[in-house]
Amino acid sequence: MRPPGVVDQRFESLYLFAACRPGTDETFALALPRVNADAMTIFLAHFAHQLEPGVHAVLVLDQAGWHDARALHVPETITLLPLPPASPALNPVERVWLYLRERYLSHRMLDDYEAVLDAVCRAWNRLLDETGRLTTLTAYPYLTASAIP
């Protein structure tokens, strides 16, 4: 039996797309109102734009429908590396999402989309202010052992 409490029946969504360099605090994120191939293409374009000249990024991602390279425009400076099906434990960014939800975003009632956007941005910036936190959340040995400096 659930304990009695305030229930909010409204529903507003916001999606935080992020790329984290494993074992470092280097990251890039973009908040978008939808999650689909078009939104992923927008994220990839913005991510590629912020890469230093001569840098090529490999993004490890799950096999969500909006991650399918056939439906995306993938910049030449990015390679998508899909994980095996049903293997979220291999994806370092999953630990980042869990940390954000547990630490900053759970058990909250927000008024509208703008409030959701503000809460997510505040949570992301607070995470970035925790020096070393992304390093520990994303330091998967299978990725950091083979990382090229």
Disulfide bonds with the S-S distance in Angstrom:
none
